[in-house]
Amino acid sequence: MPIEVLMPALSPTMTEGTLARWLKNEGDMVEAGDVIAEIETDKATMEVEAVDEGKLAKILISEGTENVPVNEMIAVLLEDGEDDSAAEGFSASGASSSEAAPSAEAAPEKTESKATAKSEAPAAGSSKDGGRIFSSPLARRLAKDAGIDLSAVKGTGPRGRVVKADVLKAQKDGVGASASSSAAHTTLPTAIGHAYDADTKVNMFNMPYKELPVNNIQKVTAKRLLESKTTVPHFYLTMDIELDSLLAARKDLNDKANGAYKLSVNDFIVKAVAMALKAYPACNVSWQDNAMHQYLHSDISVAVATPNGLITPIVRAAESKGLAEISNEVKELAGRAREGKLKPEEFQGGSFSISNLGMFGVTEFSAIVNPPQACILAVGAGVQQPVIRGGNVEVATVMKVTLSTDHRAVDGAVGAEFLQILKNYIENPVSMLV
């Protein structure tokens, strides 16, 4: 009986592919496990192994054919002793011409023949002769390494043959595991050469992994970020800002504080953003379907990394607070955020967000807008670099900031004007006190 060779699904998301190249020709003998073709998916070019042996009697899909659906018949194999005429009439649709349009007289015979063939097809763990288990060489090797009894594995290949995917599924589901590998599907092939604990699992690509539980904060954050990137038209603006005057002012203020406070660069940035929003409220907005909300205070959300995920405690009306008050408030809020002790009103809302990764050495990045806010400022590390002043080359500490905006509420021109005002406040920190 001719054996149908089907377009395989080489990844969980694959629905079609390109038959890039045949490595066997019509008339060639094929052994199970032989590489017969190369298939291009949306991710890579992969080799296709034969899951049965026989003669490659007919190639139905030629090289270079694109958009071949998964499970489309691409070739026909004949078993030993079968005549080449048995492959005649097969097409890529999966049926021979005689099967596609049987005569009235032949119909009962065809039906009976198919029923007989179906009944003779080996079930999971069985074989034609009651002894041999039909499986590919790769499936047998994987089963041996994983300690899986092939007789308990249901084959999905032609005529019930056990293939690689069947063994991996059995390994994941804990089917056919021997006594020495009874820890369900967590036992990994010894060929990997590592020892794993009972929490380790294996995916369909034979990659070991551990499941990490997702808490509510992470779930909410993921949902909001996905919503933001898929529904909010992001627009990005990057600007260089010199920090030397700010660093000098910070050192002078900290030296005179006598331990009452210790200002950080981020405290100055929070104050500068708040002052810039007060001076230019066109960025202190959020988009609503029927109107824009323009906020009367600079409620600055400061991104804080916690063991449970990212959270943004809010410095309310930051434009009316001094640097020392902002510094102490940010430290206190961040501390309680890491302990999971913030009240909802302390992290829900806000009119503008700041995400600072400069302390990690990150020089530039783009942040995702935090709806319903329209803006978030990504702050990089200050780096010493040459600058031109009056025709002379000097060294300055330069920080890159990137403003991400909801373009529906804050377009490029508005965002650029805001950054100019922010730059003036940061490069001239005394102006924040006026």
URNOR-V131673 format. One record per run of one state. SS is the DSSP state (2 for helix, 1 for strand, 0 for the rest). FROM is the first residue (numbers start at 1). TO is the last residue. If there is no record, write none. Layout:
SS&FROM&TO / SS&FROM&TO
//
This chain:
0&1&2 / 1&3&6 / 0&7&15 / 1&16&22 / 0&23&28 / 1&29&30 / 0&31&34 / 1&35&40 / 0&41&44 / 1&45&49 / 0&50&53 / 1&54&59 / 0&60&64 / 1&65&69 / 0&70&72 / 1&73&78 / 0&79&83 / 2&84&87 / 0&88&89 / 1&90&90 / 0&91&95 / 1&96&96 / 2&97&100 / 0&101&103 / 2&104&120 / 0&121&134 / 1&135&135 / 0&136&136 / 2&137&146 / 0&147&147 / 1&148&148 / 0&149&149 / 2&150&152 / 0&153&157 / 2&158&160 / 0&161&161 / 1&162&162 / 0&163&163 / 2&164&173 / 0&174&176 / 1&177&177 / 0&178&178 / 2&179&181 / 0&182&183 / 2&184&186 / 0&187&189 / 2&190&192 / 0&193&200 / 1&201&202 / 0&203&207 / 1&208&209 / 0&210&215 / 2&216&231 / 0&232&233 / 1&234&242 / 0&243&243 / 2&244&255 / 0&256&264 / 2&265&279 / 0&280&280 / 2&281&283 / 0&284&284 / 1&285&287 / 0&288&291 / 1&292&294 / 0&295&299 / 1&300&306 / 0&307&308 / 1&309&315 / 0&316&317 / 2&318&320 / 0&321&322 / 2&323&338 / 0&339&343 / 2&344&346 / 0&347&351 / 1&352&356 / 0&357&357 / 2&358&360 / 0&361&372 / 1&373&373 / 0&374&374 / 1&375&389 / 0&390&391 / 1&392&406 / 0&407&411 / 2&412&427 / 0&428&428 / 2&429&433 / 0&434&434
//
